[in-house]
Amino acid sequence: MNVIWRNSVSCLRIRKVPHRYQSGNHPAAPLGSRILTDPAKVFEHNMWDHMQWSKEEEAAARKRVEENSAVRVLLEEQVDQKTEEKTQESSWDNVKTGAANCFSRMHCPIMPEEKNLGMKRCGSSDGPSRARSHFSNLDSEEHSEGPLKTELFPGSSATFRILEVGCGAGNSVFPILNTLQNAPESFLYCCDFASGAVELVKLHSSYRAAQCCAFVHDVCDEDSPYPFPDGILDVILLVFVLSSIHPDRMQGVINRLSKLLKPGGMLLFRDYGRYDKTQLRFKRGHCLSENFYVRGDGTRAYFFTKGEVHTMFCKAGLDEKQNLVDRRLQVNRKKQVKMHRVWVQGKFQKPLHLTQKPSKLVSPLLSHG
């Protein structure tokens, strides 16, 4: 998670942040530049950057995926899994135990007791019903003229707004808030499917309601409102969230997030790539559909290619500014084991109107990386 945050914070550049490294105060090689040039030294470090696979390694990975996806989860069992997800918060269990990369999993089925919690404790004492009525009337005659009233939604007076989707217990929330503390015109929204995770964020000593709104939200539910109107966000962080959503629903999720961005706003994406070690480790009988798997706890994982990512975000009306495959070699030095990590990382921008210039806080994103 720290790696993801470092990449994100370097993009925002709201104020100067000391460059961070993998370990220690004065490392020999900064992130992204630890290149393995001598295979005999592979076990000298825990991670190597920009690793290219040999033809043999890629063939072995492809064969492994063919084997573990040969037996699919039966359709009736998939239906049963969806029913079970409505009665448990397995994503919150992952947050508590720190499992599965410490990321909360965003599930598509909505839990009845959580459906209307997304508006609570977000800077308004009126509760969810009042907030819902506000946003349903934003396009009505009452709000058709003049600027939005500041009391309509949390963060309405800010000039720079960020949304983190799938915030979990706040592993990125609080580093972001720390960065924003000298930028009072900025505001952070963060949401998660699990109400317990969101509650932990709100109870954290560093949580500041004046500059942050944490709320429960199911990104797959198109009828579930956000506590703010469309077209106001400068940055959206979508990190290891989309892979846990059913492929049939991914495009709808991206389309909805695209509407939240203002012209010139940027969506920062990072998720599992095809043949990542996580995909290779699945056993037979855990495959739901092509490159889509279910874990023992009911959470799911999809493994992307660059082409799939490009297609989805461009269909949502966003311009591709970066789309790359991040290949690294993770090493267990004690066990002398090598594991390939594969992630897809991208930056996608909402097109600018011809007469509008990008925010000075967003513009560094256009040239970064």
C-alpha positions, 0 to 999 in steps of 0.5 A: 500500500505504501508503494501505491501511496508514494506514487500517488502523492508524487502526482499531487505535489500539493507541497514538497514531500520528501522522496521515500524509499523502500527501506532505510533513510539513505538507500542505495537505490530509490524505488523503481531503479533497483535493477537486477543485472547479475542473476547471482545476486537475486537474493540480496534484496527483497524486490527487483524492479522492471523485471522482464520475463523469459519466454520459458517463464511466461510459458510456465505462467500461461500453463499454470493459468490454463490448469487452474482455470480448467475447472470452473465454479458451477453456476449454481454455486456462484449464485450461492456465493452471491447470496452469502455475501449479503449476510457477511462482511468478508471485506471487513474481515480482510481489513482486520486481519491484514490479509490479501494485501491489506486492501478492503474488497469492494463487493457488488451485492449490497447489504440491506443494513448498509445501503443508506449509511453512506451519508452519515457523519459526513459533516451534515446533521441532517442524515442520509434522507436530507442529503439524498434529497439535496442531490436529487434536486441539484438539477431542479429549478431550485438549483438551476441558477447560481453557484452551489450553496456551501451547506449542500455537501461536505467539502463544497467550499474546497477548490481541490477534491480527492476521492479514494475508492475502497479506503479500507481502514485508512492505510492511504487516507491518513498519509493523504490527510497529512499531505493536505494539512497545509492545503486548507482548500483541499478535501478528501472523500473516502469510501468502502463497502464495509461499514466497520472499516469506515467506522475505524477511519472516522474513529482514528485520531488523525481523522479531520471531518473538516477536511475529510468525509468517510462514508459507506458506499457500494460502487456497483449500486448505481442508485446509491448516491455519493455525498457530493454532486457529479463533476467536482473531483480533481483526483480519483484513486482506484487501487486494487478495487476494480479487480474484486468486481464482477467483469460484467459490472466493471464498465458501469463502475468506471462510467459512474466514476468518470461522471464524478470528475471535473474536466481535467480531473484525473483517475489514478488506477492500479490493480492486478495484471495477468499472470501475477503470482496471486493468479498463479497460486489459485487452485483448481475449482476457484475460477469463476470465469476467464481470469476471474477467481474466488478466494476461500473467504468469498472475495474475488480477483480479476487479472487485467491486461493493458488492452482491457484497461485501455478499452474500459476507461476510454469507453468511459470518455477518459483520455489515456495519459499512462497505461503500463505493466509494472513487473517486479520480482519479489524474493523470499530470501529465507526460503530462496523463492522467486515470485513475479508480481505483475500490476497494471497502472494507469492515469486517465484524464477527463477531457478539458473544455476548450476554454478551460485550463487544468487546475494547477494541482492536477496539471503535474499529473499530466507530465508525471511518470 
